[in-house]
Amino acid sequence: MPEPDLRDVARPAALDARRRARDLDRLVTEGVDVLVVGGGVTGAGVALDAAARGLSVALCERVDLAAGTSRWSSKLVHGGLRYLAQREIGLARHSARERAVLMGVTAPHLVGRLPFLVPDVAGRDVSALAGLGGRLGDAVRLSVPGGRRSLPGTGRIGPEGVSRLVPGVRPGRGGVVFWDGQLVDDARLVVSLARTAAAFGAGVLTGVTVTGVDGGAVALTVDGGSTTVRAGVVVNATGAWAQRLAPGVRLVLSRGSHLVVPAARLGSPTAALTVPLPGSRTRFVVALPQPGGLVHLGITDEPVAGPVPEDDPVPSDAEVAQLLDTVNRVLARPLDRSDVVGAYAGLRPLAQPVSAGDGPGGAPADLSRRPLLAWDGPVLTVVGGKLTTYRSTAAQAVDAVVTRLGRGAVRSPTARLPLVGAAPGRALARVDAAARLVRRYGTEAAVVAGLGEEPVVDGRPETVGELRFAVRAEGARTVDDLLDRRTRIGLVPTDRERAAPLAAAVLAAES
């Protein structure tokens, strides 16, 4: 099958109620080549890759796009300095290459440059080691296509530079700055992937649960009823919940937790403050500046035992203490629990290698982030990996699907495929909308602005137009979809409570 011409991509698809009904009817009556289970970054990436290769595709997600792990990340697109410390040079190069693709082609509006500060007050040996690691990361970046111009290089700065980047750090000493990529919003990346997949003809169905696979028959529950559809291949991209469809897959789960604090408490930083965990040279607590005057403080890496929880995981008291205690080592005015206005946690599903035997495996922080692809009849389970390398993980999965089905373009086109809203910097600069909207919606920002610019909550930047656009074009079906995923108002519970009545009114009016 010839490769699709990317110039023939349809206009951005509107994921509204009518589109959902049509996609569901088509799935029931016609079936698909590929049914993807799971609406996170991996599942959405697989749906896009398969649809772009000319296969018929449906993505089924039991809750909503980015409802699970994919909205609870650190929102970093990173080159993998930890992998260099673990001597996984190939994985570090792979991460750097995928970072360059995301920043240069896939979603330049969603990914920006972020400086990381390691201050000398954390320990001169610590900042010296960070400088060495940063320079090694620079060398890796320069060795991959598109890497040379993607980020500045590592360097030392003096006390004035430290105070300028992170005013809350104890004054009087310098530090090291290295650079990496940062997503404006991980959930927005997932939504953009799903809408781009829909532009290639993929069905995107939220509120649909896959309950079983029997050969080519796939059992679904949707809107209170049950049905069976046909699929050539089922791709299980459900992450931490993968064992529900693939009991034989061995997973090690870890919980990564973050705290949300007002940026003003750290002096409204413009760099990520990076402080090593006591006793570790590869694990850090990072205070990450976010839109809307917030900082996210993370990340922990705690093993999770027992069944996967149905509800969103929450940070433990010990994790909260660990995060605060670590960053307070370098702050002039320490944070305490009263400064925490929100918190969140996500589950990382890491594939345990067969060579690990029957035990629980190593510490989650030390397990490889390489993805695992495993067939069980017509079900291909894809688990592991990380947000930065979602595209190549999806490409590997669809390579296996194309081989199994015997049809579809052999090569993945996604390394040269911009997502909905993406454009070069000069084109984005011409979009007639606020810079904040351009960073979130790219070339569609003017449409969003035209739907209403009044704030959802006084003192926050989110607009009513964003809520309306989420219902009309982005598949939002509930208040949770609007506040917890299409916008991130829900990260601050008090703001969420204030926003809920307006979100419900917009949903009722638009639906």
HELIX and SHEET records of a PDB file:
HELIX    1   1 LEU A    6  ASP A    8  5                                   3    
HELIX    2   2 ALA A   17  GLU A   30  1                                  14    
HELIX    3   3 VAL A   41  ALA A   52  1                                  12    
HELIX    4   4 THR A   69  ARG A   71  5                                   3    
HELIX    5   5 LEU A   81  ALA A   85  1                                   5    
HELIX    6   6 ILE A   89  VAL A  101  1                                  13    
HELIX    7   7 LEU A  102  THR A  106  3                                   5    
HELIX    8   8 ASP A  120  ALA A  122  5                                   3    
HELIX    9   9 ARG A  124  LEU A  142  1                                  19    
HELIX   10  10 PRO A  159  LEU A  165  1                                   7    
HELIX   11  11 ASP A  186  ALA A  199  1                                  14    
HELIX   12  12 GLY A  239  ARG A  244  5                                   6    
HELIX   13  13 ALA A  263  LEU A  266  5                                   4    
HELIX   14  14 ASP A  317  ASN A  328  1                                  12    
HELIX   15  15 ARG A  337  ASP A  339  5                                   3    
HELIX   16  16 VAL A  354  ALA A  356  5                                   3    
HELIX   17  17 PRO A  364  ASP A  366  5                                   3    
HELIX   18  18 LEU A  387  THR A  389  5                                   3    
HELIX   19  19 TYR A  390  LEU A  405  1                                  16    
HELIX   20  20 THR A  414  ARG A  416  5                                   3    
HELIX   21  21 GLY A  425  ALA A  429  1                                   5    
HELIX   22  22 ALA A  435  TYR A  441  1                                   7    
HELIX   23  23 GLY A  442  GLU A  444  5                                   3    
HELIX   24  24 ALA A  445  GLY A  450  1                                   6    
HELIX   25  25 VAL A  464  ALA A  473  1                                  10    
HELIX   26  26 VAL A  479  ASP A  480  1                                   2    
HELIX   27  27 ASP A  481  ARG A  486  3                                   6    
HELIX   28  28 ILE A  489  LEU A  491  5                                   3    
HELIX   29  29 PRO A  493  GLU A  510  1                                  18    
SHEET    1   A 6 GLY A 203  THR A 206  0                                        
SHEET    2   A 6 VAL A  57  GLU A  61  1                                        
SHEET    3   A 6 VAL A  32  VAL A  37  1                                        
SHEET    4   A 6 GLY A 225  ASN A 236  1                                        
SHEET    5   A 6 ALA A 217  VAL A 222 -1                                        
SHEET    6   A 6 VAL A 208  ASP A 214 -1                                        
SHEET    1   B 6 GLY A 203  THR A 206  0                                        
SHEET    2   B 6 VAL A  57  GLU A  61  1                                        
SHEET    3   B 6 VAL A  32  VAL A  37  1                                        
SHEET    4   B 6 GLY A 225  ASN A 236  1                                        
SHEET    5   B 6 VAL A 379  VAL A 383  1                                        
SHEET    6   B 6 LEU A 372  ASP A 376 -1                                        
SHEET    1   C 8 LEU A  76  VAL A  77  0                                        
SHEET    2   C 8 GLY A 175  LEU A 183 -1                                        
SHEET    3   C 8 VAL A 111  PRO A 119 -1                                        
SHEET    4   C 8 ALA A 272  PRO A 276  1                                        
SHEET    5   C 8 PHE A 284  GLN A 290 -1                                        
SHEET    6   C 8 LEU A 294  GLY A 298 -1                                        
SHEET    7   C 8 LEU A 251  PRO A 262 -1                                        
SHEET    8   C 8 GLU A 302  VAL A 304 -1                                        
SHEET    1   D 3 LEU A  76  VAL A  77  0                                        
SHEET    2   D 3 GLY A 175  LEU A 183 -1                                        
SHEET    3   D 3 GLY A 155  ILE A 157 -1                                        
SHEET    1   E 8 LEU A  76  VAL A  77  0                                        
SHEET    2   E 8 GLY A 175  LEU A 183 -1                                        
SHEET    3   E 8 VAL A 111  PRO A 119 -1                                        
SHEET    4   E 8 ALA A 272  PRO A 276  1                                        
SHEET    5   E 8 PHE A 284  GLN A 290 -1                                        
SHEET    6   E 8 LEU A 294  GLY A 298 -1                                        
SHEET    7   E 8 LEU A 251  PRO A 262 -1                                        
SHEET    8   E 8 GLY A 342  ALA A 351 -1                                        
END                                                                             
